[in-house]
Amino acid sequence: MKYRKDRYGEPISQLGYGCMRFTKKGSAIDFEKAEREVLLAIEKGVNYFDTAYIYPGSEECLGRILEKNGCRDKVNIATKLPQYILRSMAAVEKTFQEELTRLRTDHIDYYLMHMFTDYAEWENLKRIGIEDWIRRQKAEGRIRNIGFSYHGDTEMFLKVLDAYDWDFCQIQYNYLDENTQAGRRGLMAAAEKGIPVIIMEPLRGGKLVDLPDKAKKVLAEDSKGYTPAELGLRWLWDQPQVTCVLSGMNSEAMVVENTRIASEAEPGHFTEEDLETVDRIRKIIREREKVGCTGCRYCMPCPHGVDIPGNFHYYNLMYMEKKSPVRFEFARNLGLRREPGFATQCIGCGKCEKHCPQHISIREKLKEADRDLRPFPYKIGIGVARKIMVR
């Protein structure tokens, strides 16, 4: 296993274990199977284990495994505060204590504010006193590093990044999402500030493993003989700004394979041939896109708040993946911001089209995108969620 450094020089395995996808037996996690996989990962050198309050049974399962096998001190636990459902510091403290109990520990090594999509969420936490609470937990040793996980656009990520003295952050990043969400700009900005970056969804939930046949043929022609998963992981580890890549490993074979790759990959190991292979595969995946938007953002800012690249990104994803999960991702990442950026905010002024280097009929395509992304039931659902979660 190769290791990279956190903000304070402590080693983090460049492969992290994502505990959201522990195998279920009925409605509960299969403890014995998860135990074998976690212990194998620790044996192979993985020392970063990521869970969250809202992952059903995950914190409890991880805590039991570590306590039963006496290996708490061999690993770093990362878990998350569900900030989007908490309204007071009493609720924050109660939730945190519950997490410590579930995890059977007296401290969290890497603690995240979970799922920021908007700077306003940090403002809300500041208003109820989160900064003083964080200082107290760190002083008492109950939290070692404080960070946030992120699912919004690049500009908002940069604002959150600059809003506090963070110890680390976690972003969705892979070769298909290179220029969406926090994206490469966000990755580089964090690295410039010396903030370690943890990567989630490195293979877009398996989408970069189950490639189209045409893309599989391209990969088979590559002299390295990489599998689709290996290509995606190595693309990330080729970048020195990436600290740790999370993988939701739920088989011993996956643990063995991913730890093997993580013991070999390092910054700068990718060749021009490898980068060309990634580019060819990315283009094949995007052949099903509905809008030829490159995410250049020359169309932005929209004077009426429409997130033009965001709408087109999710519209395109609907035709590369399954529609329902993408609609959920759109609702979460774009629909739950304080200012959501929906296509229906467009008044048809046409300013965006004058600046689009791809000459896209943006106004018309926005209407198409909104019809697909927000059919009537989703509009109702997003509206209800906004009333509950957006303050």
N, C-alpha and C positions, 0 to 999 in steps of 0.2 A: 504494500500500500504506500502511495505517495501522500505527503501531507503539505498543506499550505498553512499560512499563519493567520490568526485572528488579529484584532487591533492591538492586542497586548503581547503579541509574539508567541501565543500558545498554539500548538499544532492542532489543526483540524484535518481529518481525513478528507481527501478531495472527493471521495464518494461518501454521501450521507444516506442514512436509512430513513425513508419516508414511511411512517407507521400508519398512514391513513388506509392503506389497502391490505391490512392483515386479512387472511382468509377467514370467511365466516363458516360456521357449522350451524345451520339453522339461522337463528337471529343473533347468535352470539359469536364472538371471535373464537376460532379453534386455537386454544391456548397452547396445546402441545406442539402443534405445527409451527405457530409463531415463535415459540420458545426455541425450537431447533434452528429456525432461520436466523433469529437474532443472535443466538450464541455462535453460530457459524460465522456471521458477519463480524462479530467482535474478534473471533479467532483470526479472521483474515485481515484485521486491522482497522475496521470501521469504528470510529469513535464519536460520531455525530448522529443522534437519533431524534427525528422530528415528529412531533405529534401536536394535538390541539384539543382544547376543551370540547369542541363540538364534534370531534371524530368519535362516533359511538364506541365505547369500550376501549379505545386505543390507549389513553393514558393509564387506565387501570391495568391493562394487559402488560404494557411496558414496565410499569412499576413492579408488578408481581414477578416478571421474569428477572429483572435486575436484583430484586431483594432475595428471591429464592436461590439464585446462583452466585450471590455475593460479588456482583460485578458493577455496582453503582459507580465506584470510584474509577472504573476503567473507561467510562463513557461520559459524553456531554449530552445532557437532555435539553432539547429545545421544545418549548410549548408556547401556547398563544392565549392571550386575553381576548375574549369575544367582545371587543369594544362597542360593536354596533348594537348590542342589546343591553348595555349597562348605562344607567342614568345617574349613579351616585358613587362616591368613594366607598360607601358601605357595601355596595354591590360588587365593586372591584375587589375589595379585601376578602369578601366572602367567597368569591369565585377563585381567587388566588389560593386561599387556604384549602379549598376543595381540590384544586389541582395538586397541591403538595401532598395531600392525603392520598389521592389516587395514585400518584407516582411514588409514594412511600419514600419521600426524600425531604430534607430540610432546606433545599435550595434548588433553583433552576439556573442552569449554566447560561442558556440563551433564551431570553423571554421576549416575545414579540407582541406588539399591538397587531391584532389579526385583521387582515383584509381591508386596509385602507384603499379607498378609491378616490378620495377627495381630501384636500387640505382641511376642509371644514370639520372632518372627523377628529383631527388632532386638536383643532380649536375647541371643540366640545369637551374633549378630555382635559385640556388645560383649564377650562372654565370650572370644572368640578374638582380640580386639585391634583391631577395625575403627576405633575412634575415633582411636587413635594413627596408624594408617595413613592415614586421611583427612587428619589434620593435616599429616602429612609430605608427602602428594601436593599439598595446597593450597600449602604453604610453598614447594615446589619448582616450582610452576606447572604441574604435570601435570593437575591438576583445578582448574577455575576456580569452579564452583558444584556443591554436593552436594545431592542430593534423593532422593526415593523415589517410586515409582509404587505405586498402591494398588488392591486389589480385596477389600475386606472390608466390615464394617458401619460405621455412623457413629461409634458409641462407640469402637470400636477405632482408627478413623482419628484421632480427637481425642487418644487416648492416644499414638499414634505421633507425631503432630504436636508434642506437648509434650515429647517424649522427648529432643530434640536441637535444636541451633541450625541448622535446615535453611535452605538458600538458596532452595529451591523444592520443589514437589511436583506430581504428575501424577495426575489422577483421571478415572474414567469419569463423564461428566455430559452429559445431554441432556434434552429436555423430557419424555421418558418415564421417565428415571431420576432425576428431580428430587429424590425423597425416598428413594432407595435408595443403597447403597454409601456413599461419603463424603457425597454429596448436597449440597443447598443449605446445610445446617448446616455441613458440612465446608468448603465453599467460603468461607462467611462467616467461619468461625473462622480459616482460613489468611489471609484478607485482613486481618482484625483484627490479626494478628501481623506483617503486612507481608510475607508469604510469597507470591510469585507462584504462580499455579496454571495448569498446562498441562492442557488438556482432551483426553482420548482418547475414541474412540467417540462423536463428536458427533452422528452419525446412526444410532447403534446398528448399525454394520456394514452400512448400507444399508437397514435396516428402516424408517427414517423417510423414505426416498426412495420405496420401493415401497409406497405407501399403499393401503389398501382403496379401492375405487371411491367409496364413500360419502364418504370423507375427501377424495378428490381433487375431488369436486364442491364440497365446502365451500371448499376452497382456491381453486377456479376462481371462486367468487363473491366472493372478497376483492378489493378494489379495487386492491391493490398489484400483483397479477399475479405473485407470488412462485412459484418452483418449490418442490417439497417440500424439496429440499436447501437452497435459499436461506432458507426459513422457519426450518429447524432451525439453520443457522449464524447467522442474524441474531438469533435468540432468545438465543443464547449471547453474541454480541458486544454485545447490549443491556445486558449486566451488566458494570459496571466492575471487578468482582472477578475476572473471567476475563482472564488475561494472553495466552494463545496457544491457538488451537484447531487441533489436528492433523487433517489430512485425508490419507488414503491415496490420493493422486492417481496414477492409472495411465493417463492419456491427456492429450494436449496440450489437448484441448477442456476437460477437467476443470480443468486448471491455469488456463486462460484464464478460465473461468467463476468459479472460486473466488477467484482474485485480484481479479477485478472486484468481487465482493461485498465482499471484505476491504478494498478501497479506498474503499468507500462506508459500510459499517456502523460505528457508533460507539455508545457508551453513551447510553441515553436516546432512541434514535431510534425505538423501537417505540411504536406507538400503542395505545390501548385496543382498537381494532378488531383489531390484530395479535394481542394477547394473547388476545382472545376467540376468534380463529380457532384459535390453538394449543390452547386449552382444549377447543374443540369437536372438533378432530381427535384429541386425546388420549382423550377420552371414547369416540369411535368405535372407536379401536384397542382400547380396554379392554372393549368390549362382549362380547368373547369370553372374558373372565376367568372363572375358576371360583370365585373367592372375592372378595367385595366388601371386601377389606382396603385401607384407605387409607394404611397405614404410619404411623398416628398414634402407635403404640407404647404406648398406654395399657395394653396387656396385659403389658408388660415391666416389670421383669425376671421371667423365669420362674424359680421357685425350683429347677428342675432343669436349667436351662441351655438349654432349647429356644429357638432363634431363630425365634420365631413369625412375625414379619413377613418374615424372610428366606425361610423355607420357602414362605410364600404368594406372595411376589414371584416366585420361580422357577416355582412351580406355575402361576401365571397366565401367565407368559411362554411356557410350553410350548404354550399354546393361542393365542398371538398370533404365535409364530414356529415354526421347526422344532424338533422335540423333542430331537434329538441334541445340537445345539450348546448348547441351554439346559441339558441334563443335564451337559454338560462344564463350563459356566460355574458351575453349582451346585456341582459337585464341587470345582472350583478355589477358588471364593470362599468357600464355607461349609464344605466337607468337609475342607479342609486346614488349618483352624485347629487350634491346640492343643486347644481345647474346641469341637468342631464344631457343636453346636446342632441335631443331628438330631431329627426328629419322634419317633423311637422312644425318646427320653429322657423323653417325657411319661409321667407316671404317672396322669393323669386326675384331678388334684385339683380342676380347675375354677376355680381362682383367676383365671385370665386372662379367662374368660367373664363374670365379674362386672364387669369393668372395660371391656369392649368396647363402644364407642358404636354400633357397627354391628350388635350382637347376633348375631355370627357364632357358629355351633356349632364353636368352635375345636378341641375335642378330636376330633370326627369328621372335620373337614376336614384336620387334620394327618395322620390316617391315610391319607386319600385322596391327599394331596400326596406322602407318602413312598412310596406304592405306585407313583406315576407317576414321581417323580424318581429313585428308586433301585430299579429292577428288579434282579433277582438279579445279572446280570453287572456292573452298576454298583456294587453293594455290594461285590463282590469287588475290582473295580478301585480303588475308593476306599480299601478296606482296605489293599491293596498299596501304593498311593501314600502313604498315611499312614505306613506303616512306613519308607519310604524318605526322605520329605521332612519329616515332623513330628518335631522333636527336643524 
